[in-house]
Amino acid sequence: MKLFKIGFGLAIVLIISMTHTVQSQSSSKKGRFQVDYRRGCTGTTITITQIGTFSPAPVYWYENLVGSFTSTLSHTYNTAGSFYIVQLVNDASLGTDNYDSLLVEILEPQNAEFTIHKCANHKVRVETANDYYDRYEVDFDGLRTDIVNPNSFTNEFDFGSSGVYNITVTGILTSGNSNCGSQVETVSTVTSLTPPLLSTVEVIDQNTSGSILLTHTLDAGVDYNLYYGNGDSKNLTLQGSISSNQTNISPINTATDYHCYQLESFDVCNGDSYKSEVICSIILDTSSDEKGNRMNWSTDNSNAKTTEIIRDNSILINLPTTSSSHTDSLIVCNKDYSYQVQQLYQQGKSLSMSSTITASNTQSLPIINGNPSSTFSGDSVIVTWDKPNDGEIPFDQYVVQRKVGNRDWSDWMNTTELVAVDKDIRLNQAPSYRVSYSDDCENESTPSIATTPVVLAESNNRGKIITYEWNRYEEWQNGIQGYTLEQLDESGNILEEFEVLSGRSKSIDFSNQDPTDKYLRIKATSLDSPPVYSYSNVITTKIETVLYFPTAFTPDEDGVNDTFVHQGPAIADYKLDIYNRWGNQIYSTTDKNYGWDGTDRTGDSPQGTYLYKVYFTDLEGRSHYQNGVLTLFRYL
């Protein structure tokens, strides 16, 4: 009941009728007037039909005594709400019984909420969703119209063939105006229903109050149900319907229990159902110790096809579905690693929650990238190398090892740079070097391939013909192309290059007219593109001024080899002494052009072996001494 006062101070009780009877006119409480609609949406115009004759004519109040009485017999309601229409009749025959009333209800227009359910063989059913309206009119593309109550189904309708059809649903108000509008949706009919695709079962939060995300592919308009089993893939129970392409399930214990899920497409017309495969969630526990990063997991693997370990978003290893643990030993200490266990099914997959752990140990540090190089620079050897491939290693320092000859390797230098300089070089044997490195956890990598620089030496110095030898360069990753012998000036500029066609030795014939010091080194060239070079030590070659004497002569005055005289470069001061086999000097001369004619103070010297000594000064002013043995022949 609702009590309110009118302008005359009279209290009138108005009774609200809630009867929803379909009729053409609705009467007021006392039957003195009727209206065409008692209900409608905003914009509804209600028209009054007066019952009986009164004098004077009645007047009306339309919106709960707002404004004044009017004799107009119609009113448009533009605001939603419940309103009383009040009739005032001042006919004396009625005495004090001069008021009558009727309640009207005006609603805001609201689209009808409904769901279209697809069935096989091009059939559909429509389900209304709420009771905002008293009933609903469902129009199947003009082919049939059903009147249904709120929250109820129509009968199935068979469109007969594939196509896109319009379904129009209109809300109906009892004793109401039909101005509340209609909602139209299209439907694409299907020939048959198929099993749904359960794409992923992923643990998002592994906790006693965790969550699992299901992703699935659903067809619009088809009914789908979700089935569930706690630690059981065989006995599943219905959990309810789903309609979107993702379902978040929470809170749920994902810390100690795994959970199995299955989807079902359901035909509401004939009761048939089609189910997906069963996919179960995964519980993952991770830890790290001296053996590596450990993973242990539990799930129902009876339907899975394979198990994959994912590390840092890449597949680390494939395992049988019967596996329940794995140890990752290819790790570096203090580095974070993210792991997931993934099981692949016939169509879908299951993913554990991603777990990030910090490695407590290093099982195998990668070797440095490529091979180190070594080259001489002055009297020192420069060793260079590249970083290891994994730039995230908790790097501590490089360890450079050195050995000479057949000795054992020994730690020679620790550094954080990519270069080491060896100033303690003994050129009688080439040193070798190799590089490793350590991390913050005191792990050390495998040493690199050794590198041995080229050491150049003279193997023979025969005056102006000098032979040079060197060791093989060790070692470029792509190999060595060849060697070049370079002659330098005192400033290190290249004066001449001598190509080495094969082997590791080269003889150079220098001019005996050029006694200046010669500076030489070997250049090794790699097969890289562009090539890399390594240089040997620089050696100084002194070109000795040598006089060349015959080993024998015949003083027989035949004009051939009659005197023992030198050949060779121009010289200044000169003295030649001849000694017999007993060490007695028998001849001496300072005439560099004449030599010895085979005579002594007594006459012709006898045939035999003699010793000579020669003293001279070259054109550079350097003093020299030579000696040797000669044979004097006389022919009878």
PyMOL commands that set and color helices and strands:
alter all, ss='L'
color gray80, all
select helices_A, chain A and resi 92-94
alter helices_A, ss='H'
color red, helices_A
select strands_A, chain A and resi 2-5+11-14+26-27+33-35+39-41+44-50+59-61+74-77+81-88+99-107+114-118+123-128+135-140+145-148+157-158+164-172+182-188+197-205+210-217+223-230+237-242+246-252+259-266+273-275+279-280+283-289+292-298+306-311+314-319+325-328+336-344+349-351+355-358+373-377+380-384+395-404+410-415+419-422+431-439+456-462+465-470+480-488+494-499+505-509+518-526+533-535+539-541+552-553+571-579+585-589+599-600+603-604+608-618+623-632
alter strands_A, ss='S'
color yellow, strands_A
deselect
rebuild
show_as cartoon
